[in-house]
Amino acid sequence: MRHHGGVGTRILAVEDDERIRSAVKLALEDEGWTVDEAESGEEAIEKFQSSNPDVVLIDIMLPGIDGFELCRTLRRTSDVPVVMVTARNDTHDVVAGLEAGADDYLTKPFAPKELSARIRALLRRIRPGTPGHARLTFGDLELIPDEGKVMRDGEEVHLTKTEFRLLCELAESPGKVLSREALLDKVWGYDYFGDGRLVDVHVRRLRTKVEADPANPRHVVTVRGLGYRLQTRTKAAGSVAWSTDPARRHSDCGDVSC
């Protein structure tokens, strides 16, 4: 297992502009990370399979397979953290990239320090940790932080690391409303350049996987004007219940690999 955040960390940078790609490579190598390059989606898929990167940077405007399709392709087999890079702060591109499965995004032009900060935040979220919680059940869902699993009606649900971390944070305080700003800080690890759209899109993605009817969620609910909460009670299934010692209930979900 790699030691995320330093020596041994491998980044795959997918960018068709050689000048930008070289600048990104130099900036990331200055952080001590190993950087593999790809100038097309097709080359990126080959490099991804052979290099097993810890984080992937994907430019949206690629020749051949574009960034959206490349991200969807990677998501079919991997939960590797993905940062989408857009040429402009276009709401459609940002949302489409997040809906395709990206964990974060950057808008060109960006400073090398900002890129490095985003990647460090991603790496902190996926680093291995020590066990904390046992199991949490709410309705037809069971959350097992120590194993990085979510079960729905007895079947495992595949979540990305960011989706799992989001559910963990909501589960830390069942019934409590968490603002977008609080979730950006807890899940993405920053608040000074965060964007509430990251939270909204990830909540939508999470609902498609854990809700029987995503359009009418029973578990992850919106509190208009305030944020989101994990619903502790539903008509069909009682309240949230931890199946471990109560003294362990409040351990930080950030201490597990979510």
Secondary structure, DSSP 8 states (H G I E B T S, - for coil): ---TTSTT-EEEEE-S-HHHHHHHHHHHHTTT-EEEEESSHHHHHHHHHHH--SEEEEESS-SSS-HHHHHHHHHTT----EEEEESS--HHHHHHHHHTT-SEEEESS--HHHHHHHHHHHHHHHS--------EEETTEEEEGGGTEEEETTEEE---HHHHHHHHHHHHSTT--B-HHHHIIIIIS-SSS--HHHHHHHHHHHHHHH-SSTTS-SSEEEETTTEEEE--B-SSS-B-EESS-GGGTTS-GGGS--
